Amino acid sequence: METLTIHAVYEDGKLRPLTPLPLQDQERVLLKVMRHSAVQETQGLLQGLAPEVVQEVAEGDEFSVLS
């Protein structure tokens, strides 16, 4: 099988793929986990700003919707 890139959600101690996988039950795989942040999802929307500045804004408390 070729390499697949998928999106998954971590919940209750397990990774849950957001799409079906072409795997057999109990098949072993090698995972490379990368966090997918709001910065990556909105890349290019704030052109002209350094990626570090965009990340600081996106992950900072000042503009958080959770405050």
C-alpha positions as CSV (number, residue, x, y, z in Angstrom):
1,M,0.0,0.0,0.0
2,E,1.2,3.5,-0.7
3,T,1.6,6.1,2.0
4,L,-1.7,7.8,3.1
5,T,-2.2,11.2,4.7
6,I,-5.4,11.3,6.7
7,H,-7.0,13.5,9.3
8,A,-7.9,12.1,12.6
9,V,-9.2,13.2,16.0
10,Y,-7.6,12.2,19.3
11,E,-10.4,11.3,21.8
12,D,-10.6,9.0,24.8
13,G,-6.9,8.0,24.4
14,K,-7.4,6.8,20.8
15,L,-6.9,8.3,17.3
16,R,-10.1,8.2,15.3
17,P,-9.7,8.6,11.5
18,L,-12.1,11.0,9.9
19,T,-12.3,8.9,6.8
20,P,-12.4,5.1,6.3
21,L,-9.0,3.4,5.9
22,P,-8.3,0.6,3.4
23,L,-6.9,-1.7,6.2
24,Q,-7.7,-5.2,7.4
25,D,-8.8,-5.7,11.1
26,Q,-5.7,-6.0,13.3
27,E,-3.4,-4.9,10.5
28,R,-0.3,-3.1,11.9
29,V,0.7,0.4,10.6
30,L,3.4,2.9,11.3
31,L,2.0,6.4,12.3
32,K,3.6,9.8,12.1
33,V,1.6,12.2,14.2
34,M,1.6,16.0,13.4
35,R,-0.6,18.5,15.1
36,H,-2.9,20.3,12.7
37,S,-3.3,23.8,14.0
38,A,-5.5,26.8,13.0
39,V,-2.4,28.3,11.5
40,Q,-2.1,25.5,9.0
41,E,-5.8,25.6,8.1
42,T,-5.7,29.4,7.4
43,Q,-2.3,29.6,5.8
44,G,-2.2,32.3,3.2
45,L,-5.2,34.3,4.5
46,L,-3.0,36.9,6.2
47,Q,-0.4,37.4,3.5
48,G,2.5,39.5,4.3
49,L,2.8,38.5,7.9
50,A,5.5,36.2,9.1
51,P,4.2,32.6,10.0
52,E,5.4,33.2,13.6
53,V,3.2,36.3,14.0
54,V,0.2,34.5,12.6
55,Q,0.8,31.5,14.9
56,E,1.1,33.8,17.9
57,V,-2.2,35.5,17.0
58,A,-4.0,32.3,16.4
59,E,-2.8,30.5,19.5
60,G,-2.6,33.5,21.9
61,D,-5.1,34.2,24.6
62,E,-5.9,37.8,23.4
63,F,-8.0,36.5,20.4
64,S,-9.2,33.2,21.9
65,V,-12.8,32.4,21.6
66,L,-12.4,30.2,24.7
67,S,-11.8,33.1,27.1
